[in-house]
């Protein structure tokens, strides 16, 4: 398993707009294409950069991630969602995390 870690920074005051858009539009599309088991969660920053949102996605391996992300970017509805998010996003940090042998198994 690998984890796709995505930290997005938004223009001040727009985190609630993103979270609403994600819940109504982005998540249903991603669940349809990536599978509901892929979504691990989404988190707001409480202390630190309060304009940041972190979400994580589970994949079998890097190839699984690449294949599924390619499908996302071929989906017109998803690309409309991405265009809306990019209007309020100022930065993004994407990392592919590999679990350490001592990590507990994630269901």
Protein Blocks (a to p, Z undefined) as FASTA:
>chain_A
ZZddddddddehilmmmmmmmmmmmmmmmmmmnopklpnbdcddfbhjfkbccdddddfb
lmlmmmmmmmmmmpmklmmmmmmmmmmpcbdcdddddddfklccdZZ
